[in-house]
Amino acid sequence: MGWMLLMRPVTPPDIVKFEFIRTGGAASGMLAAWGEAGIEKVRLSLYLDFVFLILYCQTISLGCRLVASLNAGVFANAGLLFSRLIWIAGACDLVENIALLLTLQKVNGTLLELAFWMAGIKFAWVGITILFVMVGAGAGVSRIFLTERP
């Protein structure tokens, strides 16, 4: 959370829109609207995101391991698996950031398409994994409180 607060002043509100722009014309329009100062803020935001992707992947991974420790069977095995697979989102974020940084230098349709797909996979995988953590933690805590004790 602290890293997000650090990033907030340099992250434009439409950064996610930029991640999902697929055409050179739309990207050029957004870059022109941001201006040179705005582009520099976006560049800094993307550089800070390289650290953030490690932090959020590690945090979610720990959440998955917590779910594994609170449960048995399928939830425990899935928790351990998800704790490793969350790094797919991190890898997608890495590729996306590089593509967007290159796009800031020169708009390129192929890089925009790559960033689009990497952002989509990243957000989907993070969402699925966070949902798993919420459901798995709820199941594990319920099991602990509802299990009869001698």
N, C-alpha and C positions, 0 to 999 in steps of 0.2 A: 504494500500500500504506500509506503514511504517513497518508493521509486516512482510510482504513478504520480504522486504529488510533485516530485521533482520534474517529471516530464510535462506535467499539465501546462505550465506557462509557455512552453515552446511547441506544443502540439496543437495544430489548428483544429477547429471543430469538425471540419470536413475531411479529415485525414482518412477515415474509413471509406468515404466516397472516392478518394484518390486511389485507394487500394483496389477498388472495384471498377475503375475506369478501364474500358477496353479499347477505346479508339484514340488515335493520335490527336484528332481534332478536339475532342473533349478534354484531353490532358493538356494540350496547348492552351486552351481557354482557361483552365483552372490555374495553370502556371502563370499566365498573364495576369489573372485576377489577383493572385498572391503577390506578384511583384518580386523584385530581387530580395527584399527583406523577408518576405513571407517564405520564399524558397529556401533561404538560409535557415529559417526556423524549422521548416520541414526536414531539411537535411540533418540538423542537430537532433530533431525528434527521432529520425530513423537511426541515427548512431546510438542514441540512448536506448532505443528499442532492442539493440543487440544484447544489452545487459538484461533488459526486462524479459526477453524471451527465456533466458536461463532462469530467472527468478520465478516466473509464473509456471514454467514446466516443472521446476523442482518442487514448488509449493503444491501443485496438483499431484505430482508423483507421491509426495509425502501423504497427501490426503488419501490416495489410493492404497498406500501401504497401511494407513490407519484402518481403512475399511477391511483390508485383508486380516488385520489383527483382531478386529471386532467380530469377525464372522468365521464360519467354517464352510467347507465344501465349495460350491460354485462361486459364491461371493468372495471368498478368500482367494481362490485361484484367479478369478477375474481381476481382483484388486492388484495382485502382483503383476498380471499381464498389462493392465492399464497403466500401472506405474512406469512401465517401460515404454509403452506405445505412445504416451503423451509427447514423447520427444519427436514423434512424427510431426506434430503441430509446430514444435520448435524448429525443425528442419525446414518446414514449409515457410515459416516466418522469416527464417534466415534468407532463403532464396527470394522471397517476396521483397525483403528490405534491399537486397542487392539490386534486384530488377528496378525497384523504384528509385534508388540512388542513381543508377545509370540513366534512368528516364529523366531525372532532374538535369542531367548534363545534356542529353539529346533524346527527344521524344522518339520512341521506337515502338511500333505496334506489336511486335513479337514479345518484347519485354513487358508491355502492358497486359497482354494476354496471359503470359506466364504469371505475373503478379496477381491477376484476377483469380486464376485457378489455385494458386498457392494460398491466397487469402481465404478463399472459399473452403478449401480443405482444412486450413488452420482453424477457422472459426467453428466449422462443423465438429471437428475432432475435440476441440476444447469444450464445446457445449455438451457433447455426448459424455465426455469424461467427467465434467463437473456434475452432470445429472447423475451419473453412476455414483460419484462420491456422496451426493446428497441422499440418494436412495439407499446405498450400501451402509452409510453411517446410521441412517434411521433404522434400518433393519438390524444392524448390530447392536445399537443402543436398546432397541425394543427387545431383542433376544436376551440381553443382559438383565433388563428389568422384569421381564415376564417369565424368566426361568425360575422354577422353584428351587429354593435353597433348603438344605437340611436344617 
